[in-house]
């Protein structure tokens, strides 16, 4: 991950600093304030049954895509 240097007002810095704890970086705080969620935050959102069904659909979709792709390669 790259880094960028930005200029912010003293007020903006104070606001960010007030929301920061020892384990947070300023980047962490900005990301939190942006409303973006990390993928890990969705852990446990699905029931085990729903997760299993979704996983099955994903694997079937991948398998179907692979078969279709192989057929296209053979036809060329």
Buried (B, 14 or more C-beta within 10 A) or exposed (E): EEEEEEEEEEEEEEBBEEBBEEEEEBEBBBBBEEEEEEEEEEEEEEEEEEEEEEEEEEEEEEEEEEEEEEEEEEEE
